[in-house]
């Protein structure tokens, strides 16, 4: 079976959201597919799970923010910055 690009509606279901910004979701799904295709082309059918995971993470956390707390100090920084 060939890979089928997930839809914005599938991303909403994956994230458990009652509504989703369709154009934004479509863009993030397309970017996730493009990233996956840098590793393997054509994508296998099972890549749907990876594409939804990547697009979902970008949808709910567009700035890639993470928090680090050490004692009384708290730092916020983009992922991969150090």
KOLDRENZA-706574 format. One record per residue: residue number from 1; residue in three letters; x, y, z of N, C-alpha, C in turn. Coordinates in Angstrom, 3 decimals. Atoms other than C-alpha are relative to their C-alpha. Example, Ala and Ser with C-alpha at 12.3 -4.5 7.8 and 13.67 -1.06 7.14 Angstrom:
BEGIN
+-----+-----+----------+----------+----------+----------+----------+----------+----------+----------+----------+
!   i !  aa !   n.east !  n.north !     n.up !  ca.east ! ca.north !    ca.up !   c.east !  c.north !     c.up !
+-----+-----+----------+----------+----------+----------+----------+----------+----------+----------+----------+
!   1 ! ALA !    0.890 !   -1.190 !    0.000 !   12.300 !   -4.500 !    7.800 !    0.900 !    1.200 !    0.000 !
!   2 ! SER !   -0.820 !   -1.190 !   -0.060 !   13.670 !   -1.060 !    7.140 !   -0.770 !    1.090 !    0.730 !
+-----+-----+----------+----------+----------+----------+----------+----------+----------+----------+----------+
//
This chain:
BEGIN
+-----+-----+----------+----------+----------+----------+----------+----------+----------+----------+----------+
!   i !  aa !   n.east !  n.north !     n.up !  ca.east ! ca.north !    ca.up !   c.east !  c.north !     c.up !
+-----+-----+----------+----------+----------+----------+----------+----------+----------+----------+----------+
!   1 ! UNK !    0.846 !   -1.185 !    0.000 !    0.000 !    0.000 !    0.000 !    0.889 !    1.244 !    0.000 !
!   2 ! UNK !   -0.798 !   -1.215 !    0.146 !    1.315 !    3.456 !   -0.906 !   -0.332 !    1.008 !    1.098 !
!   3 ! UNK !    0.174 !   -1.064 !   -0.990 !    1.779 !    6.374 !    1.471 !   -1.035 !    0.997 !   -0.495 !
!   4 ! UNK !    0.984 !   -1.042 !    0.276 !   -1.130 !    8.801 !    1.587 !    0.213 !    1.112 !    1.014 !
!   5 ! UNK !   -0.229 !   -1.137 !   -0.888 !   -0.512 !   12.266 !    3.003 !   -1.200 !    0.198 !    0.920 !
!   6 ! UNK !    1.106 !   -0.228 !   -0.941 !   -2.568 !   12.792 !    6.175 !   -0.682 !    1.343 !   -0.266 !
!   7 ! UNK !    0.776 !   -1.231 !    0.170 !   -5.254 !   15.473 !    6.169 !    0.020 !    0.824 !    1.286 !
!   8 ! UNK !    0.121 !   -0.865 !   -1.179 !   -5.792 !   18.401 !    8.515 !   -0.986 !   -0.605 !    0.999 !
!   9 ! UNK !    0.983 !    0.633 !   -0.884 !   -8.817 !   16.542 !    9.893 !    0.629 !   -1.152 !    0.779 !
!  10 ! UNK !   -0.693 !    1.087 !   -0.695 !   -6.630 !   13.537 !   10.719 !    0.945 !    0.552 !    1.059 !
!  11 ! UNK !   -0.877 !   -0.620 !   -0.988 !   -4.163 !   15.838 !   12.473 !   -0.815 !    0.464 !    1.208 !
!  12 ! UNK !    0.871 !   -0.425 !   -1.104 !   -7.014 !   17.297 !   14.543 !   -0.402 !   -1.196 !    0.857 !
!  13 ! UNK !    0.370 !    1.213 !   -0.732 !   -8.134 !   13.786 !   15.495 !    1.190 !   -0.523 !    0.797 !
!  14 ! UNK !   -1.226 !    0.453 !   -0.662 !   -4.538 !   12.794 !   16.340 !    0.286 !    0.831 !    1.252 !
!  15 ! UNK !   -0.276 !   -0.905 !   -1.118 !   -4.198 !   15.849 !   18.605 !   -1.166 !    0.099 !    0.987 !
!  16 ! UNK !    1.162 !   -0.078 !   -0.877 !   -7.664 !   15.472 !   20.107 !   -0.616 !    1.386 !    0.038 !
!  17 ! UNK !    0.538 !   -1.359 !    0.070 !   -8.731 !   18.926 !   18.952 !   -1.359 !    0.001 !   -0.689 !
!  18 ! UNK !    1.302 !   -0.073 !    0.659 !  -12.363 !   19.742 !   18.144 !    0.052 !    0.832 !   -1.288 !
!  19 ! UNK !   -0.174 !   -0.852 !    1.180 !  -11.199 !   22.362 !   15.603 !    1.484 !    0.120 !   -0.296 !
!  20 ! UNK !   -1.397 !   -0.186 !    0.383 !   -7.998 !   22.964 !   13.665 !    0.057 !    1.071 !   -1.082 !
!  21 ! UNK !   -0.215 !   -0.993 !    1.050 !   -6.637 !   25.772 !   11.494 !    0.477 !   -0.762 !   -1.238 !
!  22 ! UNK !   -0.256 !    0.857 !    1.152 !   -6.811 !   23.974 !    8.151 !    1.228 !    0.356 !   -0.815 !
!  23 ! UNK !   -1.138 !   -0.399 !    0.833 !   -4.298 !   26.003 !    6.145 !    1.317 !   -0.207 !    0.736 !
!  24 ! UNK !   -1.214 !    0.178 !   -0.810 !   -1.753 !   25.964 !    8.965 !    0.330 !   -1.483 !    0.139 !
!  25 ! UNK !   -0.204 !    1.444 !   -0.128 !   -2.233 !   22.234 !    9.500 !    0.527 !   -0.587 !   -1.302 !
!  26 ! UNK !   -0.460 !    0.499 !    1.298 !   -1.818 !   21.557 !    5.769 !    1.464 !    0.360 !   -0.245 !
!  27 ! UNK !   -1.390 !   -0.425 !    0.160 !    1.422 !   23.569 !    5.715 !    0.932 !   -0.856 !    0.848 !
!  28 ! UNK !   -0.853 !    0.781 !   -0.892 !    2.840 !   21.715 !    8.714 !    0.088 !   -1.456 !   -0.434 !
!  29 ! UNK !   -0.020 !    1.372 !    0.517 !    1.860 !   18.342 !    7.253 !    0.924 !   -0.080 !   -1.209 !
!  30 ! UNK !   -0.872 !   -0.012 !    1.181 !    3.558 !   19.248 !    3.957 !    1.465 !    0.103 !    0.404 !
!  31 ! UNK !   -1.376 !   -0.116 !   -0.474 !    6.701 !   20.290 !    5.829 !    0.472 !   -1.296 !    0.643 !
!  32 ! UNK !   -0.359 !    1.271 !   -0.631 !    6.659 !   17.070 !    7.857 !    0.286 !   -1.064 !   -1.057 !
!  33 ! UNK !   -0.229 !    0.951 !    1.090 !    6.359 !   15.008 !    4.665 !    1.344 !    0.287 !   -0.664 !
!  34 ! UNK !   -1.269 !   -0.368 !    0.638 !    9.251 !   16.937 !    3.092 !    1.192 !   -0.408 !    0.859 !
!  35 ! UNK !   -1.086 !    0.414 !   -0.897 !   11.434 !   16.328 !    6.155 !    0.191 !   -1.513 !   -0.024 !
!  36 ! UNK !   -0.087 !    1.465 !    0.028 !   10.613 !   12.618 !    6.153 !    0.608 !   -0.489 !   -1.311 !
!  37 ! UNK !   -0.521 !    0.415 !    1.303 !   11.418 !   12.393 !    2.446 !    1.493 !    0.273 !   -0.153 !
!  38 ! UNK !   -1.457 !   -0.161 !    0.037 !   14.952 !   13.612 !    3.147 !    0.687 !   -1.248 !    0.533 !
!  39 ! UNK !   -0.547 !    1.241 !   -0.552 !   15.421 !   10.268 !    4.919 !   -0.288 !   -1.176 !   -0.918 !
!  40 ! UNK !    0.380 !    1.115 !    0.870 !   13.521 !    7.881 !    2.637 !   -1.068 !    0.457 !   -0.993 !
!  41 ! UNK !    0.965 !   -0.299 !    1.053 !   11.681 !    8.236 !   -0.669 !   -0.147 !   -1.247 !   -0.855 !
!  42 ! UNK !    1.281 !   -0.522 !   -0.463 !    9.078 !    7.076 !   -1.368 !   -0.265 !   -0.400 !    1.447 !
!  43 ! UNK !    0.337 !    0.311 !   -1.386 !    7.603 !    7.101 !    2.107 !   -0.861 !   -1.259 !    0.060 !
!  44 ! UNK !    0.860 !    1.175 !   -0.174 !    6.160 !    3.801 !    3.309 !   -1.327 !    0.409 !    0.639 !
!  45 ! UNK !    1.324 !   -0.273 !   -0.559 !    2.521 !    3.624 !    4.400 !    0.073 !    0.315 !    1.490 !
!  46 ! UNK !   -0.118 !   -0.191 !   -1.443 !    3.604 !    3.458 !    8.052 !    0.541 !    1.376 !    0.372 !
!  47 ! UNK !   -0.543 !   -1.333 !   -0.281 !    5.189 !    6.927 !    7.753 !   -1.084 !    0.976 !    0.439 !
!  48 ! UNK !    1.099 !   -0.869 !   -0.431 !    1.754 !    8.427 !    8.437 !    0.124 !    0.342 !    1.476 !
!  49 ! UNK !   -0.139 !   -0.238 !   -1.441 !    2.382 !    8.028 !   12.172 !    1.095 !    1.018 !    0.284 !
!  50 ! UNK !   -1.113 !   -0.937 !   -0.196 !    5.700 !    9.894 !   11.928 !   -0.402 !    1.393 !   -0.466 !
!  51 ! UNK !    0.428 !   -1.294 !    0.540 !    4.244 !   12.661 !    9.763 !   -0.976 !    0.682 !    0.957 !
!  52 ! UNK !    0.951 !   -0.588 !   -0.950 !    1.355 !   13.189 !   12.198 !    0.693 !    0.428 !    1.286 !
!  53 ! UNK !   -0.730 !   -0.351 !   -1.216 !    3.749 !   13.194 !   15.146 !    0.790 !    1.295 !   -0.187 !
!  54 ! UNK !   -0.808 !   -1.193 !    0.279 !    6.051 !   15.789 !   13.559 !   -0.904 !    1.221 !   -0.183 !
!  55 ! UNK !    0.912 !   -1.120 !    0.240 !    3.205 !   18.000 !   12.325 !   -0.743 !    0.383 !    1.279 !
!  56 ! UNK !    0.702 !   -0.270 !   -1.253 !    1.381 !   17.667 !   15.647 !    0.854 !    0.763 !    0.981 !
!  57 ! UNK !   -0.908 !   -0.699 !   -0.916 !    4.401 !   18.740 !   17.637 !    0.172 !    1.457 !   -0.431 !
!  58 ! UNK !   -0.146 !   -1.365 !    0.509 !    4.864 !   21.780 !   15.400 !   -1.293 !    0.796 !    0.182 !
!  59 ! UNK !    1.282 !   -0.696 !   -0.128 !    1.145 !   22.612 !   15.599 !   -0.227 !    0.491 !    1.423 !
!  60 ! UNK !    0.279 !   -0.387 !   -1.387 !    0.899 !   22.642 !   19.389 !    1.135 !    0.784 !    0.642 !
!  61 ! UNK !   -1.156 !   -0.683 !   -0.584 !    4.382 !   24.078 !   20.019 !    0.821 !    0.657 !   -1.120 !
!  62 ! UNK !   -0.660 !   -0.575 !    1.170 !    5.295 !   26.331 !   17.057 !    1.353 !    0.650 !    0.278 !
!  63 ! UNK !   -1.275 !   -0.632 !   -0.329 !    8.153 !   28.078 !   18.873 !    1.008 !   -0.994 !    0.567 !
!  64 ! UNK !   -0.851 !    1.056 !   -0.547 !    9.630 !   24.764 !   20.083 !    0.524 !    0.383 !    1.378 !
!  65 ! UNK !   -0.359 !   -0.474 !   -1.330 !    9.615 !   26.141 !   23.607 !    0.108 !   -1.170 !    0.960 !
!  66 ! UNK !   -0.121 !    0.964 !   -1.092 !   10.856 !   24.077 !   26.510 !    0.412 !    0.776 !    1.240 !
!  67 ! UNK !   -0.328 !   -0.649 !   -1.260 !   11.387 !   24.906 !   30.144 !    1.014 !   -0.837 !    0.754 !
!  68 ! UNK !   -0.978 !    0.667 !   -0.847 !   14.250 !   24.086 !   32.442 !    0.002 !    0.715 !    1.340 !
!  69 ! UNK !   -0.010 !   -0.578 !   -1.338 !   14.091 !   24.629 !   36.179 !    1.073 !   -0.678 !    0.824 !
!  70 ! UNK !   -1.046 !    0.494 !   -0.892 !   17.097 !   24.272 !   38.453 !   -0.071 !    0.843 !    1.259 !
!  71 ! UNK !    0.163 !   -0.751 !   -1.244 !   16.434 !   25.240 !   42.042 !   -1.006 !    1.109 !   -0.187 !
!  72 ! UNK !    0.941 !   -1.109 !    0.115 !   14.827 !   28.680 !   42.163 !    0.020 !    0.654 !   -1.388 !
!  73 ! UNK !   -0.141 !   -0.622 !    1.322 !   15.893 !   29.526 !   38.585 !   -0.780 !   -0.780 !   -1.054 !
!  74 ! UNK !    0.740 !    0.609 !    1.096 !   13.715 !   28.870 !   35.547 !    0.425 !    0.682 !   -1.291 !
!  75 ! UNK !   -0.455 !   -0.521 !    1.285 !   14.890 !   29.273 !   31.967 !   -0.888 !   -0.569 !   -1.096 !
!  76 ! UNK !    0.784 !    0.422 !    1.155 !   12.880 !   29.132 !   28.756 !    0.859 !    0.212 !   -1.231 !
!  77 ! UNK !   -0.800 !   -0.152 !    1.214 !   14.644 !   28.478 !   25.468 !   -0.524 !   -0.912 !   -1.094 !
!  78 ! UNK !    0.390 !    0.889 !    1.090 !   13.975 !   27.027 !   22.029 !    0.799 !   -1.298 !    0.084 !
!  79 ! UNK !   -0.657 !    1.299 !    0.003 !   14.804 !   23.357 !   21.685 !    1.222 !    0.044 !   -0.905 !
!  80 ! UNK !   -1.213 !    0.062 !    0.788 !   18.312 !   22.723 !   20.415 !    0.904 !    1.202 !    0.161 !
!  81 ! UNK !   -0.817 !   -1.203 !   -0.148 !   19.693 !   26.045 !   21.623 !    1.082 !   -0.161 !    1.050 !
!  82 ! UNK !   -1.105 !    0.114 !   -0.909 !   21.941 !   24.621 !   24.198 !   -0.179 !   -0.862 !    1.150 !
+-----+-----+----------+----------+----------+----------+----------+----------+----------+----------+----------+
//
